Amino acid sequence: MLEARSLAAIRGERLVFRDVSFRLAAGGALLLVGPNGAGKSSLIRLLAGLTPPAAGALLWDDQDALDDPPLHATRLVFVGHMDAIKPGLTVADNLGLARRRSRADIVAALATVDLERFADLPARLLSSGQRRRLALSRLALSSAPLWLLDEPTTGLDAASVRRLEANFARHRAGGGMIIAATHLPLDLPGSVGLDLSRAGS
């Protein structure tokens, strides 16, 4: 169980949001919505442990999730709005950067986003949509229960969005949790929406 209690974030001297609270159980999904500047990306980064909250608490199974940053990092995989692709490496080698993986695991992960046939292609040759799909393929290599996603559908065509939604459904069916910041519709049955435009100053 992930629980946010009255979280607040400040960027510079500006209050981005305050009093953000939610609970997310195994198999749950939370969609963060709101206009640009509402704090969707800021909340995702806070939940990932990349920035501290200005107020409030983040709990994992009733324990302070941010007390042990290395432990918290093992619970989640974060895909930001920047794809973090190294253009000089092949598509497959980009997936092998974080930890040693077998070729079979890497190809299987690429298959979840329909990129397996490009495994040995330099990443610099990918289109913007393909680069986004490569970034999202990292989800398949992670056993972390919590997926944190910032605008995951940016640059994706309709078929790629449907494939991503199917990957989301499989993750949730296994007890995984998803929190996604998005301004586009996502088919996540039973998901809860959190409108951050209502959480500003």
FENPEBEL-V113846 format. One line per field, one symbol per residue. phi: phi as a letter, one per 20 degrees, with the letter a starting at -180 (. if undefined). psi: psi as a letter, one per 30 degrees, with the letter a starting at -180 (. if undefined). burial: # if it has 9 or more other ideal C-beta (glycine too) atoms within 8 Angstrom, else .. A space follows every 50 residues. Layout:
phi: ???
psi: ???
burial: ???
This chain:
phi: .dcdclfcccdmddfebblecaccegnebcdecqfgnfoffffgffffne ceffbnbddclmdffefcgfffffebcddefefldeffefgffffeffbf cfgfffffffffcmcffdgdegffefffffffffgfffgfedeffdddcd lfegneeffffffffffffffffenfccccebddfcecgmfdeceffede f
psi: kkkkjhklkkjbgkjellhjklkjlkflkkkklllkffgeeeeeeeffgf klkflakkkjhgkjfgfieeeeffflkkjafkfhkjfflleefefgeelk kleeeeeeeeffghgefgegkkfffkleeeeeeeefffeffkgkfkkkkj ifgkgkleeeeeeeeeeeeeeefgglkkkkklglkkjikglkkjjfffga .
burial: ##########....########.#...#######...############. ..#..#####....##.....#..######....#...########.... #...############.##.###..#..#############..#.##### ###..#...##.###.###.##...#######...#.#..##.#.##.## .
